[in-house]
């Protein structure tokens, strides 16, 4: 189902990553079940993710200096390990577990959908993940990006306008020629506020099958798609109209 028809299609598709392109929850659950089966894996994954926004807010507010997401993930991990009975993990074990974010599995439609979209648009990441993390993830998951952009490039975390506007600046286009593709309405709203086009992707299982997410359409998004293949079909239909 498409939203309001645009007069023109974007030139650049910029993608949120965690939850939109890759399944962070399912990937962490599988990692925990493999190495630490005594831990309630779904709760652990959600607890780790729950520290994400508060940690970035410390950077956004100026309470601390710039820090890469790898560093923030590690600090959150260290803080939650004791409550899950894993406070005894040594440094090597903690480093290995923290790198799970580099090994996140793509959603089943992601690689094929990105490959289709890449035929007609420039596709890039626009994630709070740092460059090293996103590059390792792309290699692991086979994600066919034209370019990897990160909050690290702009030294600011979304929803800072400098991140969204930075994409247009890097490619030398108007903000309206960039579309943010994401599974999070707050991210999309911030992008629209900067003049970008937006596409919402349904990921009802982002937080696990036991905590399904409301994926209802919201006003403002130009596009609403079940997955990336569906988005590709919608954009191609519009292209031929």
DASULJO-V608347 format. One record per residue. PHI is phi in whole degrees, 0 to 359 (999 if undefined). NEAR is the number of other C-alpha atoms within 12 Angstrom. D_CENTER is the distance of its C-alpha to the mean C-alpha in whole Angstrom. Layout:
phi=PHI near=NEAR d_center=D_CENTER
phi=PHI near=NEAR d_center=D_CENTER
//
This chain:
phi=999 near=25 d_center=22
phi=265 near=26 d_center=22
phi=267 near=22 d_center=22
phi=297 near=20 d_center=24
phi=289 near=20 d_center=25
phi=273 near=22 d_center=25
phi=292 near=13 d_center=27
phi=218 near=18 d_center=25
phi=272 near=31 d_center=22
phi=291 near=33 d_center=20
phi=264 near=29 d_center=20
phi=242 near=38 d_center=16
phi=253 near=43 d_center=13
phi=251 near=47 d_center=10
phi=248 near=47 d_center=7
phi=297 near=40 d_center=4
phi=248 near=44 d_center=2
phi=293 near=38 d_center=3
phi=94 near=35 d_center=5
phi=271 near=45 d_center=5
phi=257 near=45 d_center=6
phi=240 near=42 d_center=7
phi=265 near=35 d_center=9
phi=295 near=34 d_center=9
phi=295 near=40 d_center=12
phi=298 near=32 d_center=14
phi=293 near=33 d_center=14
phi=292 near=39 d_center=15
phi=301 near=34 d_center=18
phi=296 near=26 d_center=19
phi=298 near=28 d_center=19
phi=291 near=26 d_center=21
phi=297 near=19 d_center=23
phi=284 near=15 d_center=24
phi=258 near=20 d_center=25
phi=224 near=21 d_center=26
phi=296 near=18 d_center=27
phi=283 near=15 d_center=29
phi=267 near=24 d_center=25
phi=293 near=23 d_center=24
phi=298 near=26 d_center=21
phi=295 near=30 d_center=19
phi=294 near=25 d_center=20
phi=297 near=37 d_center=19
phi=300 near=37 d_center=15
phi=291 near=26 d_center=15
phi=295 near=26 d_center=17
phi=296 near=35 d_center=15
phi=294 near=30 d_center=12
phi=297 near=21 d_center=15
phi=278 near=24 d_center=15
phi=297 near=29 d_center=12
phi=294 near=22 d_center=13
phi=301 near=20 d_center=17
phi=293 near=32 d_center=16
phi=290 near=35 d_center=14
phi=296 near=24 d_center=17
phi=298 near=19 d_center=20
phi=286 near=27 d_center=18
phi=299 near=24 d_center=18
phi=280 near=16 d_center=21
phi=86 near=15 d_center=23
phi=294 near=13 d_center=24
phi=217 near=15 d_center=23
phi=286 near=18 d_center=23
phi=302 near=25 d_center=19
phi=218 near=27 d_center=18
phi=292 near=31 d_center=15
phi=296 near=37 d_center=12
phi=306 near=31 d_center=14
phi=292 near=25 d_center=17
phi=295 near=32 d_center=16
phi=302 near=36 d_center=14
phi=293 near=29 d_center=18
phi=293 near=24 d_center=20
phi=295 near=30 d_center=18
phi=303 near=38 d_center=19
phi=302 near=28 d_center=22
phi=285 near=22 d_center=23
phi=261 near=27 d_center=22
phi=305 near=27 d_center=24
phi=300 near=15 d_center=27
phi=291 near=18 d_center=27
phi=254 near=25 d_center=26
phi=74 near=17 d_center=29
phi=241 near=24 d_center=27
phi=296 near=16 d_center=28
phi=276 near=15 d_center=31
phi=300 near=21 d_center=28
phi=275 near=13 d_center=29
phi=299 near=14 d_center=27
phi=297 near=11 d_center=27
phi=294 near=20 d_center=25
phi=293 near=24 d_center=23
phi=297 near=20 d_center=22
phi=298 near=20 d_center=21
phi=293 near=34 d_center=19
phi=298 near=31 d_center=17
phi=285 near=27 d_center=16
phi=301 near=34 d_center=15
phi=294 near=44 d_center=11
phi=276 near=34 d_center=12
phi=247 near=31 d_center=14
phi=296 near=36 d_center=11
phi=278 near=34 d_center=12
phi=287 near=36 d_center=11
phi=299 near=34 d_center=12
phi=301 near=20 d_center=15
phi=267 near=28 d_center=15
phi=293 near=35 d_center=12
phi=296 near=27 d_center=14
phi=294 near=25 d_center=17
phi=295 near=33 d_center=15
phi=297 near=39 d_center=14
phi=297 near=23 d_center=17
phi=294 near=26 d_center=19
phi=296 near=35 d_center=17
phi=296 near=28 d_center=18
phi=292 near=20 d_center=21
phi=235 near=21 d_center=22
phi=223 near=27 d_center=19
phi=279 near=30 d_center=17
phi=244 near=33 d_center=14
phi=216 near=37 d_center=11
phi=282 near=43 d_center=8
phi=218 near=46 d_center=8
phi=236 near=43 d_center=5
phi=285 near=42 d_center=7
phi=297 near=39 d_center=8
phi=280 near=33 d_center=11
phi=300 near=26 d_center=13
phi=296 near=25 d_center=15
phi=300 near=33 d_center=12
phi=293 near=42 d_center=10
phi=292 near=29 d_center=13
phi=298 near=23 d_center=14
phi=298 near=32 d_center=12
phi=298 near=32 d_center=12
phi=296 near=20 d_center=16
phi=293 near=21 d_center=16
phi=264 near=26 d_center=14
phi=72 near=24 d_center=16
phi=275 near=37 d_center=13
phi=270 near=29 d_center=15
phi=296 near=34 d_center=14
phi=282 near=24 d_center=16
phi=204 near=26 d_center=15
phi=252 near=35 d_center=12
phi=247 near=35 d_center=12
phi=215 near=35 d_center=10
phi=307 near=38 d_center=11
phi=301 near=29 d_center=14
phi=299 near=26 d_center=16
phi=259 near=28 d_center=16
phi=53 near=28 d_center=17
phi=205 near=33 d_center=15
phi=261 near=38 d_center=12
phi=304 near=36 d_center=11
phi=264 near=31 d_center=13
phi=300 near=27 d_center=15
phi=304 near=28 d_center=17
phi=297 near=27 d_center=17
phi=287 near=34 d_center=14
phi=293 near=49 d_center=14
phi=291 near=35 d_center=17
phi=296 near=32 d_center=17
phi=297 near=41 d_center=15
phi=300 near=33 d_center=19
phi=296 near=19 d_center=21
phi=298 near=23 d_center=20
phi=268 near=23 d_center=20
phi=68 near=15 d_center=23
phi=233 near=20 d_center=23
phi=284 near=22 d_center=23
phi=307 near=32 d_center=20
phi=291 near=30 d_center=21
phi=268 near=31 d_center=20
phi=248 near=39 d_center=17
phi=243 near=46 d_center=14
phi=273 near=50 d_center=11
phi=249 near=48 d_center=9
phi=205 near=41 d_center=7
phi=257 near=41 d_center=8
phi=227 near=36 d_center=9
phi=295 near=32 d_center=12
phi=293 near=22 d_center=13
phi=297 near=38 d_center=10
phi=294 near=39 d_center=12
phi=297 near=31 d_center=15
phi=295 near=27 d_center=15
phi=295 near=41 d_center=14
phi=299 near=30 d_center=17
phi=297 near=23 d_center=19
phi=261 near=29 d_center=19
phi=94 near=26 d_center=20
phi=278 near=37 d_center=17
phi=284 near=43 d_center=17
phi=219 near=47 d_center=14
phi=225 near=48 d_center=13
phi=265 near=44 d_center=12
phi=247 near=46 d_center=11
phi=287 near=34 d_center=13
phi=227 near=38 d_center=11
phi=298 near=25 d_center=14
phi=258 near=24 d_center=14
phi=306 near=35 d_center=11
phi=259 near=33 d_center=13
phi=105 near=25 d_center=16
phi=295 near=15 d_center=19
phi=276 near=14 d_center=21
phi=223 near=15 d_center=19
phi=299 near=15 d_center=18
phi=259 near=19 d_center=16
phi=291 near=17 d_center=17
phi=243 near=21 d_center=16
phi=297 near=20 d_center=19
phi=295 near=22 d_center=19
phi=235 near=24 d_center=19
phi=299 near=18 d_center=21
phi=110 near=24 d_center=20
phi=290 near=37 d_center=17
phi=289 near=35 d_center=19
phi=222 near=39 d_center=18
phi=221 near=39 d_center=17
phi=229 near=33 d_center=16
phi=293 near=29 d_center=16
phi=198 near=35 d_center=14
phi=286 near=38 d_center=13
phi=294 near=27 d_center=17
phi=296 near=27 d_center=18
phi=299 near=35 d_center=16
phi=300 near=35 d_center=18
phi=296 near=25 d_center=21
phi=297 near=30 d_center=21
phi=293 near=36 d_center=21
phi=291 near=20 d_center=24
phi=298 near=15 d_center=26
phi=295 near=21 d_center=26
phi=299 near=17 d_center=26
phi=268 near=10 d_center=29
phi=288 near=12 d_center=31
//
